[in-house]
Amino acid sequence: MAFGGWLCLLAPLAGFLAILLAGTRITRRQAGILSTGSVFVGFAGAVIAFVDALGRSPENRAELTTSWTWLTAGDFRVRLELLIDPLSLVMMLVVTGIGGLIVLYSNGYMAGEDEERRYFAYMSFFVFAMLLLVEGGNLLLLLVGWGLVGLASYLLIGFHHERPSAILAAKKAFLMNAVGDAIMALGLFLAVAKVGSLDYGAVFDAASSGALSDTVVTLIALGLLGARSRSRRRSRCTPGSRTRWRARPLSPP
């Protein structure tokens, strides 16, 4: 499952970087093809991981794969790792499957728009951020994923930067994202102080075994819910000449 998980995560990132680095050396159509292809390659990775999981016994359908340790402070370590389990597999299929169809539809919907290359780069980055959110193997990667999803939302909402309404909506989304991420970070600081780890297993075991008081568990949970609350307030708008931007924050689709 590890191969499929990494392929699923890195393919959209590769599409984003390819469009970003190629710049105007590729056409708008080629940028759309790159973005669409990278997301569907990610979907193929999700299918590979899903098929691999089906061939395993139910108790072995979770795999933690580590690339490297990227943060060390005494006994505290954070690794760049992915957790592939049934829940993340479902979300990987949903994100890349539906995301791929959205990007594919955008090839026609965005035809004739200015700066199509930038739009498709943003879409690949958005899919990568969502995949990091659902595949991240610890709470810090969860926070990074939330932050990148917020950044991608800000970029997409403000895609038509020449429109004051789009800029206003993007600013509102950015502020709500920043507040939610800060609240979530406070919850993670508390988890580090009380548990000494941001691994899912360590934090959940400490909570279920009674090692953490009800107050601490509640405060950590509230911190994690801070990101969820900001996601419900994110401004929603769709770039395109046929759509009127709305600056008022709305619930996500």
Backbone as a ProteinNet text record, in pm:
[ID]
protein_1_A
[PRIMARY]
MAFGGWLCLLAPLAGFLAILLAGTRITRRQAGILSTGSVFVGFAGAVIAFVDALGRSPENRAELTTSWTWLTAGDFRVRLELLIDPLSLVMMLVVTGIGGLIVLYSNGYMAGEDEERRYFAYMSFFVFAMLLLVEGGNLLLLLVGWGLVGLASYLLIGFHHERPSAILAAKKAFLMNAVGDAIMALGLFLAVAKVGSLDYGAVFDAASSGALSDTVVTLIALGLLGARSRSRRRSRCTPGSRTRWRARPLSPP
[TERTIARY]
81.4	0	85.3	207.7	294.2	320.8	348.6	377.8	258.9	141	21.5	-4.8	18.9	-3	88.7	217.7	312.5	285.7	250.8	218.4	97.3	-2.6	-124.1	-92.8	-6.5	25.3	113.6	216	319	283.1	193.1	158.8	100.2	-0.8	-50.1	55.4	142.2	250.2	343.9	373	457.9	391.3	259.8	188.3	194.1	177.1	186.6	324.9	430.2	566.4	599.4	550.8	578	517.3	391.5	326.2	394.6	430.8	494.9	628.9	710.1	843.9	841	744	735.9	689.9	601.3	555.8	493	534	476	535.1	627.7	684.6	585.7	480.4	375.4	248.1	161.8	36.4	-64.2	-171.7	-277	-337.4	-352.4	-408.1	-314.1	-185.4	-89.1	-89	-108.1	-117	-238	-349.8	-468.6	-447.8	-378.8	-350.6	-259.4	-157	-65.9	-139.9	-223.4	-296.9	-393.1	-469.5	-565.7	-494.9	-386.9	-313.5	-252.2	-198.3	-135.2	-236.6	-356.4	-459	-507.1	-522.8	-567.9	-457.5	-330.8	-222.9	-233.2	-264.9	-289.4	-404.6	-509.6	-622	-577.6	-491	-438.3	-360.3	-281.9	-211.2	-306.6	-417.4	-517.4	-580.1	-605.6	-662	-563.3	-434.8	-332.1	-329.8	-332	-331.8	-458.6	-571.7	-699.1	-700.7	-653.9	-648.8	-554	-440.6	-346.3	-411.4	-489.5	-556.1	-659.7	-729.1	-829.4	-767.4	-641.4	-574.6	-519.3	-536.4	-485.6	-599.3	-563.3	-662.4	-706.2	-827.5	-877.7	-786.2	-718.9	-633.1	-501.5	-470.2	-345.3	-368	-483.7	-516.1	-480.7	-384	-331	-179.6	-119.4	25.8	78.8	181.1	247.7	382	400.1	523.7	596.1	724.8	803.4	908.6	917.4	1019.9	1147.2	1135.1	1249.7	1201.1	1290.3	1262.3	1303.3	1208.3	1237	1236.3	1205.8	1209.2	1244.2	1353.1	1397.9	1432.9	1382.6	1414	1413.9	1532.7	1540.5	1475.2	1379.4	1306.7	1189	1160.9	1047.7	1091.3	1020.8	1052.6	924.7	936.4	826.6	880.5	811.7	855.8	763.7	820.8	739.7	687	564.6	509.9	364.2	323.7	186.2	120.3	-5.3	-86	-191.3	-175.9	-270.7	-357.9	-482.4	-577.9	-710.5	-811.9	-936.9	-998.7	-994.3	-1051.9	-975.8	-843.4	-765.4	-777.6	-791.4	-808.3	-936.8	-1044.2	-1170.7	-1155.9	-1092.3	-1076.1	-980.6	-877	-786.9	-861.9	-949.2	-1027.6	-1124.2	-1185.6	-1280.9	-1209.2	-1098.9	-1028.1	-975.1	-907.7	-848	-951.2	-1051.2	-1153.2	-1239.2	-1300.8	-1384.7	-1298.9	-1182.2	-1093.1	-1049.2	-1019.9	-980.5	-1092	-1215.5	-1328.1	-1349.5	-1328.7	-1343.7	-1238.7	-1114.1	-1007.5	-1032	-1079.2	-1109.9	-1219.1	-1323.1	-1430.4	-1377.8	-1283.1	-1228.2	-1156.1	-1107.3	-1038.3	-1130.1	-1257.9	-1352.4	-1411.6	-1442	-1507.4	-1418.6	-1287.9	-1195.6	-1136.6	-1180.6	-1126.5	-1150.2	-1044	-1054.2	-1028.8	-1019.9	-989.7	-843.3	-815.5	-677.1	-609.7	-481.9	-399.6	-451.9	-491.5	-536.5	-427.3	-302.8	-192.3	-187.4	-206.8	-204.7	-320.1	-435	-550.8	-522.7	-469.8	-445.5	-333.3	-235.7	-132.9	-196.2	-285.2	-354	-437.2	-504.7	-589.3	-506.3	-393.5	-306.7	-255.4	-220.2	-172.8	-283.2	-404.3	-518.3	-540	-534.9	-552.6	-440.3	-316.5	-204.6	-226.9	-272	-294	-401.2	-508.6	-613.2	-562.7	-479.9	-425.3	-330.1	-249.5	-162.3	-245.6	-356.8	-445.8	-499.3	-539.6	-601.5	-499.9	-378.4	-278.3	-173	-160.6	-56.8	-59.5	57.6	65.9	78.4	71.1	75.5	1.1	-17.1	-97.9	-31.5	101.5	167.9	143.6	149.5	118.6	-27.7	-113.7	-253.5	-264.9	-189.5	-189.5	-132	-22.8	36.1	-63.4	-131.4	-231.1	-343.5	-393.1	-498	-449.2	-325.6	-272	-259.8	-213.1	-197.8	-332.4	-431.4	-566.2	-618.6	-592.9	-634.4	-564.8	-434.7	-359.7	-414.3	-438.8	-492.2	-630.6	-712.3	-844.4	-831.6	-740	-716.1	-675	-586.2	-538.7	-649.9	-733.6	-841	-952.3	-985.7	-1090.5	-1049.4	-920.2	-871.1	-813.2	-855.1	-798.4	-815.7	-936.5	-960.1	-921.8	-791.4	-741.8	-773.2	-825	-861.9	-1001.6	-1073.4	-1208.4	-1204.8	-1250	-1247.9	-1325.4	-1436.7	-1516	-1438.8	-1359.8	-1280.6	-1169.7	-1106.9	-1001.5	-1057.7	-1176.2	-1238.6	-1272	-1326.8	-1359.8	-1234.5	-1126.8	-1001.9	-944.8	-952.9	-902.9	-982.4	-1114.3	-1197	-1162.1	-1143.7	-1107.1	-971.3	-876.2	-742.6	-747	-824.6	-833.7	-895.7	-1002.6	-1064.9	-970.6	-896.5	-799.5	-692.6	-642	-535.6	-582.2	-703.8	-756.7	-773.5	-832.4	-851.5	-720.5	-621.3	-491.7	-422	-434.6	-372.7	-435.8	-567.8	-635.5	-591.5	-581.2	-536.8	-394	-307.1	-168.5	-160.1	-245.4	-247.1	-283.3	-379.4	-414.3	-297.6	-220.5	-105.1	5.8	25.7	124	89.3	-37.8	-81.7	-57.5	-81	-55.9	91.3	178.7	323.2	362.2	306.1	341	296.4	181.4	125.3	161.1	179.1	205.1	349.8	408.7	544.5	553.5	440.9	439.8	317.5	328.3	215.2	169	219	172.9	28	-51.8	-191.6	-203.1	-126.6	-136.2	-103.4	3.9	45	-60.3	-114	-213.6	-343.6	-389.7	-515.2	-501	-386.4	-364.9	-363.2	-299.2	-294.9	-434.5	-515.8	-651.8	-739.2	-727.3	-812.9	-769.4	-642.2	-591.4	-610.3	-655.7	-674.7	-550.8	-444.6	-322.5	-343.2	-443.6	-477.9	-608.1	-613.1	-736.2	-844	-968.7	-1079.4	-1064.2	-1009.6	-991	-891.4	-779.1	-677.4	-731.9	-802.2	-860.6	-957.5	-1038.5	-1135.4	-1065.4	-959.2	-887.9	-819.9	-759.7	-697.3	-802.6	-917.2	-1024.8	-1077	-1090.3	-1136.2	-1036.2	-906.2	-805.5	-818.2	-841.8	-858.3	-986.7	-1089.6	-1215.6	-1206.8	-1105.1	-1088.2	-1068.4	-990.3	-969.4	-1098.3	-1177.6	-1303.8	-1399.4	-1402.5	-1493.3	-1456	-1325.3	-1286.7	-1319.7	-1316.6	-1347.7	-1494.6	-1580.9	-1723.7	-1751.8	-1654.1	-1673.1	-1598.5	-1530.7	-1450.3	-1538.8	-1493.1	-1568	-1567.2	-1679.7	-1689.4	-1719.3	-1637.4	-1665.3	-1587.5	-1637.3	-1578.9	-1523.6	-1392.7	-1337.3	-1397.4	-1427.8	-1483.5	-1563.9	-1564.3	-1631.5	-1782.5	-1835.7	-1980.2	-2033.1	-1942.5	-1983.3	-1960.1	-2058.1	-2042.3	-1982.3	-1873.4	-1806.9	-1895.9	-1889.5	-1963.2	-1864.8	-1862.6	-1766.9	-1813.2	-1941.6	-1990.8	-1949.2	-1895.8	-1856.6	-1976.9	-1960.3	-2067	-2016.7	-2107.3	-2066.8	-2005.2	-1906.8	-1843.8	-1939.5	-1920.4	-2009.1	-1999.5
-120.9	0	126.7	113.2	231.1	293.4	209.9	263	341.8	282.5	350.8	480.2	480.2	599.6	713.8	682.6	787	835.3	742.4	781.8	873.9	840.6	921	1062	1073.2	1203.3	1287.4	1225.6	1302.7	1336.6	1260.9	1288.1	1428.5	1469.6	1607.5	1713.4	1685.9	1779.6	1793.5	1681.3	1684.9	1764.6	1749.1	1827.7	1975.7	2012.1	2152.8	2209.2	2136.6	2185	2193.2	2096.6	2097.1	2220.5	2251.7	2369.3	2496.6	2500	2618.2	2646.7	2541.7	2559.8	2582.4	2521.6	2538	2678.2	2734.8	2871.8	2887.5	2989.7	3018.6	2932.5	2843.2	2754	2645.9	2628	2534.2	2613.4	2555.6	2622.8	2602.9	2677.1	2662	2521.7	2470	2334.7	2231.6	2247.5	2154.1	2160.3	2279	2292.4	2215.9	2225	2150.7	2001.3	1956.6	1813.1	1765.5	1844.7	1809.1	1798.5	1896.4	1896.5	1778.3	1758	1647.2	1512.9	1496.6	1370.3	1342.2	1444.8	1422.6	1378.4	1435.6	1397.1	1254.7	1217.4	1081.2	978.3	1018	928.7	907.1	1013.9	999.7	904.9	912.5	819.7	676.4	655.9	522.2	471.7	560.8	521.8	482.2	555.4	521.6	385.5	357.2	226.6	114.5	137.6	37.2	7.5	113.3	93.5	23	56.2	-4.6	-153.8	-188.8	-330.3	-407.9	-345.5	-409.7	-434.5	-337.8	-352.9	-464.9	-478.6	-584	-723.3	-736.5	-865.1	-899.3	-810.4	-833.6	-868.6	-926.7	-954.2	-822.6	-814.1	-687.2	-622.3	-702.7	-644.5	-590.7	-620.6	-573.5	-468.6	-404.7	-307.9	-164.8	-151.6	-19.4	-26.7	69.9	70.4	211.7	223.6	351.5	347.8	433.5	434.5	567	559.3	677	704.6	831.9	873	914.1	1010.2	1048.5	1125.6	1139.2	1219.6	1363.1	1455.5	1591.6	1692.7	1648.4	1739.7	1660.5	1701.3	1632.5	1736.2	1715.7	1802.4	1715.3	1667.4	1575	1443.2	1401.6	1277.5	1299.2	1423.6	1454.1	1445.8	1366.7	1349.1	1353.6	1417.9	1419.9	1367	1270.7	1206.9	1243.6	1247.6	1261.3	1121.8	1096	961.5	966.9	859.9	846.6	731	750.2	644.6	603.1	482.1	428.6	326.7	359.6	269.5	279.1	200.2	203.4	342.4	421.7	555.8	644.5	645	728.9	678.7	548.2	495.1	547.2	547.4	599.5	745.5	824.1	966.1	989.7	906.7	918.3	896.1	795.3	767.8	881.9	935.8	1045.7	1171.7	1208.2	1331.5	1325.7	1216.6	1209.1	1177.2	1095.3	1061.2	1180.9	1241.6	1359	1477.7	1492.9	1602.5	1592.6	1471.1	1452.9	1490.3	1454.8	1490.4	1642.2	1707.9	1853.6	1921	1874.7	1934.2	1905.5	1784.5	1750.8	1842.3	1865	1956	2098.3	2135.3	2271.3	2298.4	2194.5	2214.6	2283.2	2248.5	2314.6	2439.3	2433.7	2546.2	2669.3	2649.4	2761.8	2802.8	2739.4	2772.7	2919.3	2988.4	3128.7	3223.3	3168.9	3253.8	3296.3	3412	3454.8	3372.8	3347.2	3280.9	3141.6	3067.7	2930.4	2845.8	2867.9	2789.4	2803.3	2925.7	2949	2874.8	2876	2805.4	2656.2	2594.2	2449.9	2415.9	2503.4	2482.4	2485.3	2581.4	2590.2	2464.8	2413.6	2296	2173.5	2152.7	2040.4	2056.3	2179.4	2205.3	2180.7	2217.9	2196.9	2047.8	1968	1823.3	1764.8	1808.7	1762.6	1796.4	1918.7	1960	1874.4	1845.1	1761.2	1619.8	1568.9	1434.1	1430.6	1533.8	1539.2	1541.6	1610.2	1616.7	1479.2	1398.8	1269.8	1157.2	1174.1	1069.3	1093	1215.7	1246.9	1152.5	1103.6	1002.2	1053.9	1184.5	1239.7	1373.5	1427.1	1547.9	1670.9	1675.1	1790.7	1795	1679.8	1676.6	1710.3	1675.1	1715.5	1867.1	1932.9	2079	2137.9	2080.6	2128.9	2113.7	1999.5	1977.9	2080.1	2107.1	2208.1	2344.1	2378.1	2506.9	2519.7	2413.2	2417.9	2419.3	2348.7	2356.1	2498.6	2563.3	2702.5	2794	2771.2	2850.9	2830.1	2704	2675.8	2739.6	2735.3	2798.3	2948.1	3008.6	3153.2	3186.6	3107.2	3133.6	3116.8	3014.7	2991	3094.5	3129.1	3228.7	3363	3395.6	3521.2	3508.6	3406.6	3383.9	3505.9	3561.5	3683.5	3803.9	3825.4	3926.7	4069.5	4082.7	4216.8	4255.8	4162.3	4189.7	4219.7	4336.3	4368.9	4268.7	4217.1	4121.4	3992.7	3949.4	3827.5	3849.4	3964.3	3995.2	4001	4060.9	4069.1	3930.1	3845.3	3709.5	3631.5	3649.2	3579.6	3625.2	3755.4	3806.9	3749.9	3742.8	3687.1	3540	3465.8	3325.2	3311.1	3397.2	3390.7	3416	3514.2	3545.1	3430	3371	3259	3139.2	3116.7	3007.9	3029.1	3151.8	3181.4	3160.3	3203.2	3185.4	3036.8	2962.3	2819.3	2744.9	2776.6	2710.4	2742.8	2867.5	2905.5	2829.3	2814.6	2739.2	2593.8	2536.9	2398.1	2381.9	2477.9	2471.9	2474.2	2551.4	2554.4	2417.4	2349.9	2214.8	2118.6	2133.1	2045.8	2076.1	2204.2	2238.9	2171	2169.2	2104.4	1953.6	1893.6	1750.5	1718	1801.2	1780.1	1793.1	1893.6	1916.9	1801.6	1743.3	1640.3	1498.1	1476.9	1341.1	1326.3	1434.4	1428.1	1373.7	1365	1310.5	1363.5	1368	1404.2	1287	1167.2	1047.8	1018.3	979.3	948.7	842.5	735.4	625.6	669.5	747.8	791.3	880.7	975.8	1067.8	994.3	907.5	836.4	737.9	672.3	579.4	653	769.7	847.3	892.6	927.9	972.7	857.9	741.6	627.9	560.1	569.2	502.4	585.3	709.4	794.2	872.1	864.3	938	1089.2	1128.4	1269.4	1296.6	1409.3	1446.4	1483.3	1481.9	1517.8	1660.2	1748.4	1887	1896.9	1824.1	1827.7	1769	1656.6	1594.6	1691.3	1758.4	1853.7	1969.3	2021.9	2135	2094.7	1974.8	1928.1	1909.8	1851.2	1830.7	1963.5	2061.7	2193.8	2256.7	2233.9	2284.7	2223.9	2092.1	2025.6	2070.1	2096	2141.2	2284	2359.4	2496	2499.5	2403.2	2397	2362.1	2272.2	2234.3	2353	2432.2	2545.7	2649.2	2668.9	2766.7	2716	2581.8	2529.3	2553.1	2558.1	2581.8	2727.6	2815.4	2956.5	3003.9	2910.6	2951.4	3006	3114.4	3173.2	3079.2	3071.8	2981.8	3061.9	3038.8	3096.2	3018.6	3020.9	2940.3	3030.6	3020.3	3105.9	3073.2	3175.9	3155.8	3278.1	3306.3	3427.7	3416.6	3294.2	3276.9	3284.1	3292.9	3286.9	3420.5	3468.2	3591.9	3558.6	3626.5	3602.6	3652.8	3581	3622.8	3643.8	3763.6	3796.6	3749	3712.8	3670.4	3526.2	3495.6	3358.6	3265.2	3150.7	3052.9	2918.1	2825.4	2689.9	2623.5	2534	2466.6	2370.2	2338.9	2246.9	2107.2
0	0	0	48.8	59.7	-77	-178	-311.3	-365.3	-355.7	-404.3	-329.3	-197.9	-118.1	-157.6	-175.4	-215.2	-357.5	-447.4	-584.5	-586.5	-507.8	-500.9	-451.9	-351	-293.1	-383.7	-440.8	-511.2	-655.5	-718.1	-858.3	-877.1	-798.4	-815.8	-784.3	-686.8	-657	-776.1	-841.6	-960.8	-1072.3	-1087.2	-1188.5	-1159.6	-1033.6	-993.6	-1024.2	-986.1	-1007.6	-1156.7	-1234.7	-1378.9	-1445.4	-1411	-1468.7	-1420.6	-1292.6	-1235.4	-1301.6	-1319	-1374	-1525.5	-1592.4	-1738	-1774.9	-1695.1	-1720.9	-1857.5	-1927	-2058.4	-2169.1	-2134.5	-2236.3	-2277.8	-2201.7	-2240.6	-2268.1	-2349.1	-2382	-2268.7	-2275.8	-2176.1	-2180.6	-2299.9	-2314.6	-2253.9	-2275.9	-2218.5	-2066.2	-2010.9	-1865.6	-1813	-1884.3	-1844.2	-1851.6	-1955.1	-1969.2	-1856.8	-1824.9	-1716	-1583.2	-1553.9	-1428.5	-1420.6	-1527.8	-1529.4	-1519	-1596.8	-1593.3	-1458.2	-1391.5	-1261.4	-1157.1	-1161.1	-1063.3	-1089.8	-1216	-1246.6	-1219.4	-1231.7	-1188.7	-1038	-964.7	-822	-793.8	-874.7	-859.2	-883.3	-982.4	-1007.5	-885.8	-822.1	-700.8	-590	-577	-476	-504.6	-632.4	-669.5	-638.4	-667.8	-637	-487.5	-405.7	-260.8	-215	-275.9	-237.7	-270.6	-388.9	-428.2	-337.3	-303.7	-211.8	-77.3	-27.9	101	97.1	-15.2	-26.3	-15.3	-56.7	-51	86	182.5	317	412.1	523.7	626.5	689.5	744	798.3	900.4	984.1	1087.3	1032.4	907.4	846.6	737.8	739.5	636	675.5	761	797.2	790.6	722.9	706.8	726.3	810.4	834.3	763.6	666.3	588.3	610.4	645	680.3	574.9	532.9	438.6	512.1	604	685.3	807.7	905.5	1024.1	994.4	995.8	952.4	1065.9	1188.7	1302.1	1427.1	1494.2	1615.7	1721.7	1843.6	1957.8	2083.5	2123.5	2235.5	2200.1	2282.2	2254.3	2159.5	2125.7	2038.4	1892.8	1815.5	1674.2	1590.8	1477.9	1381.5	1249.9	1193.5	1069.4	954.1	837.3	717	684.3	723.2	712.2	668.3	604.8	559.4	632.8	668.2	728.1	627.2	575.4	477	548.8	569.1	632.9	556.9	592.9	516.1	503.3	610.6	603.6	505.2	515.9	424	280.2	261.2	125.8	61.4	138.8	85.7	46.2	132.7	104.2	-13	-25.6	-139.7	-270.6	-273.6	-394	-423.8	-320	-338.7	-389.4	-322.6	-357.3	-499.9	-536.2	-669	-776.7	-743.6	-842	-878.2	-777.5	-803.4	-846	-780.7	-819.5	-964.2	-1009.6	-1149	-1245	-1210	-1295.8	-1299.6	-1184.7	-1179.7	-1267.5	-1255.8	-1337.4	-1485.1	-1517.1	-1656	-1710.9	-1631.9	-1674.2	-1691.6	-1607.6	-1613.7	-1744.1	-1811.3	-1938.3	-2039.6	-2035.4	-2124.4	-2064.5	-1933.6	-1868	-1864.8	-1845.6	-1835.1	-1969.2	-2077.5	-2209.6	-2240.8	-2279.9	-2313.3	-2198.5	-2075.7	-1959.7	-1962.7	-1907.6	-1892.5	-1783	-1800.3	-1699.1	-1662.5	-1764.9	-1740	-1676.5	-1713.8	-1657.9	-1505.9	-1459	-1315.3	-1247.1	-1309.3	-1253	-1237.7	-1341.4	-1335.3	-1237.7	-1223.8	-1122	-983.2	-960	-831.3	-804	-905.4	-885.7	-847.8	-914.5	-878	-735.5	-699.2	-563.8	-461.6	-494.7	-405.3	-379.7	-485.1	-468.6	-383.2	-408	-325.8	-179.1	-150.8	-11.9	55	-16.2	41.5	66.8	-21.3	-2.4	116.5	134	251.3	378.5	374.7	489.8	527.7	429.5	460.5	475.1	421.4	429.1	537.1	587	684	802.7	842.7	946.4	1087.1	1107.6	1242.6	1244.1	1363.9	1379	1319.5	1316.6	1257.2	1106.5	1040.9	898.1	872.6	968.5	958.6	957.4	1046.7	1051.2	922.9	873.4	748	633.2	629.3	525.3	530.9	653.4	669.3	619.9	658	616.8	466.2	400.5	255.5	184.4	239.6	182.6	191.5	305.5	319.1	220.1	199.2	102.6	-38.3	-75.1	-208.2	-226.2	-121	-129	-150.2	-76.3	-90.7	-234	-291.6	-427.3	-529.7	-512.3	-607.8	-593.8	-469.6	-448.7	-507.5	-495	-548.8	-688	-762.3	-895.4	-985	-987.6	-1065.5	-979.4	-967.7	-876.4	-921.4	-1041.4	-1088	-1039.5	-976.6	-929	-778.8	-736.6	-593.4	-508	-560.4	-482.3	-457.9	-557.1	-539.6	-437.7	-441.6	-345.3	-204.1	-188.2	-56.5	-3.9	-91.1	-49.1	-10.8	-87.3	-57.4	77.1	104.9	232.7	349.6	334.4	440.9	465.1	355.1	368.5	436.4	399.4	458.5	609	650.7	793.5	871.9	818.2	887.3	892.2	784.1	782.5	888.3	898.2	993.6	1136.7	1167.3	1302.5	1334.6	1241.6	1264.3	1279.7	1197.6	1206.9	1338.1	1384.1	1511.6	1627.6	1626.1	1732.1	1729.2	1609.4	1597.5	1646.3	1615.6	1661.3	1813.2	1877.6	2024.3	2080.6	2016.4	2058.9	2044.3	1937.8	1916.6	2016.8	2050.5	2153.2	2285.1	2318.7	2441.8	2435.8	2318.5	2303	2321.3	2266.3	2282.7	2429.6	2498.6	2639.1	2728.8	2699.3	2787.8	2745.2	2615.5	2564.6	2518.3	2466.6	2415.7	2275.7	2206.6	2070.8	1997.5	1865.7	1781.3	1696.6	1725.8	1655.8	1695.1	1599.4	1628.6	1737.6	1724.2	1819.8	1961.1	1975.8	2109.3	2173.4	2098.1	2152.7	2184.7	2095.8	2119.9	2236	2245.4	2356.4	2490.1	2492.4	2615.8	2656.2	2558.6	2589.9	2638.4	2573.9	2610.5	2739.9	2775.5	2896.1	3022.7	3008.4	3124.1	3164.2	3082.7	3113.7	3101	3023.5	3009.5	3082.6	3148.3	3218	3117	3162.5	3073.9	3021.8	3105.4	3063.6	2949.1	2961.3	2856.6	2726.7	2737.3	2617.8	2550.6	2630.8	2575.9	2505.9	2566.9	2507.5	2376.5	2372	2248	2139.1	2178.4	2081	2027.7	2116.5	2072.3	1975.8	2001.4	1909.7	1771.9	1767.1	1638.1	1569.3	1648.1	1589.5	1538	1583.2	1534.7	1385	1332.5	1187.5	1115.4	1176.2	1114.8	1109.1	1216.9	1218.9	1113.9	1092.5	990.6	852	831.9	698.7	664.1	765	739.2	709.6	738.5	712.3	588.5	520	406.4	295.9	237.3	127.4	9.5	-57.4	-172.3	-297.3	-397.8	-528.1	-632.8	-754.7	-860.3	-969	-1000.7	-1104.4	-1240.2	-1315.9	-1448.5	-1489.1	-1616	-1662.1	-1647	-1635.2	-1628.8	-1486.4	-1389.7	-1250	-1181.1	-1107.2	-1031.7	-895.5	-861.4	-732.9	-620.1	-506.8	-389.7	-276.4	-220.6	-115.6	20.7	37.8	166.4	193.2	313.5	342.8	338.9	275.2	262.2	309.8	333.5	368.7	248.2	270	156.2	90.4	-35.6	-105.6	-49.1
[MASK]
+++++++++++++++++++++++++++++++++++++++++++++++++++++++++++++++++++++++++++++++++++++++++++++++++++++++++++++++++++++++++++++++++++++++++++++++++++++++++++++++++++++++++++++++++++++++++++++++++++++++++++++++++++++++++++++++++++++++++++++++++++++++++++++

